[in-house]
């Protein structure tokens, strides 16, 4: 499981918005000079991101929580979002080139159609996944709203 600690910032029915700030381990990593993660953290400025998760732990605004997602789900979702559209774009370009072999317009149109089909198919698969690709609350940490006085 990949875990990240965040703070509940809003309630929405039976779900909560959890805000996390990407913590980078770049300073202790031996390959930090050649890693893309460091570039992404610098580009984003370590900005916070928010995720909507089901609130089965009865968390309230201000609570510190741990959000987790399975490694296999993250890898599958990455392949679904990046690889599927790319493969369909390439297949579309090849198919378009076969239909109009003397012009690049066929390859371009096929590539655009394949890319759009890839994103559409990825969306359909994600909607039918039953929440497989969704992170979940796994722990509610003692925070300002849970301290008993």
C-alpha positions, 0 to 999 in steps of 0.5 A: 500500500502507498500511504500519504497523510493529509488533513480533512478540509471538507465534508461532502455527504458520506465522503471527505475531501483530504488535502495532502502536501507531497512530501519528497524524499529527494534529499536522501535518495542516491539518484536524485540528480537524474530523477523525474520526481524531483523535477515534478516537485520543483515544478509544482512547488510542493503544492497541496492536492486534494482527493475525495474519499469515502468517510467510513472512519467518521472523520471531521474537518481538521482531522489528520488522516492516512489515505492509501491505495494499493500499488497494483491499483496505482500501476493498473490506473497508470497503464489505463490512463497513459498506455491505453490511449497511447497504444490506440493513438498509434494504432489509429495513426497506422490505420489512418495511414493505410486508408490514405497512404499518400497523405499524412492527413489520414495518419493525423486523423487516425491518431486523434481518433485513436487517442480520443477512443483511448481516453473514452475507453479508459473512462468507461473502464474506470467507471465500471471498476467499482472503485478499484482505483480509488484511494481509501481512508485507512487511519484517523490520527489524533488531531486538534478535533479529536483531543479530549480535554 
